[in-house]
């Protein structure tokens, strides 16, 4: 499924109380590899990771299945789909421990994943297929 996306961008705010390396680790637990850039915004640092690596979404693919959250993941992907971008937000602290949680209500803000794709339907079908009784049917 190497040609399902052009680029993945991952963003998070890093507040003064946070360790930037831990935020990078949280982001890499979801999408890897990433090339990082940090932008000082005064009250926080905007940390942006980008990749065109074809295996970048493999970790999300495995987490969605391992945590048995395909239906939720599919709903979030569909909700965040705009033209050639799919945007999902996940809980930063949960990502740090290597899991996905779509509840972004965190005082430290979410991690935002932006997937740029020419074929969003195909990407969604691969990343989070529709299921019946928890079993992929697509």
Secondary structure, DSSP 8 states (H G I E B T S, - for coil): -TTS-SEEEEEEEEETTS-HHHHHHHHHTTS-S-EEEEEE-SSEEEEEEEE--TTTTHHHHHHHHHTT-HHHHHHHHHHTEETTEEEEEEEHHHHHTT--------TT-EEEEEEE-S-HHHHHHHHS--EETTEE--
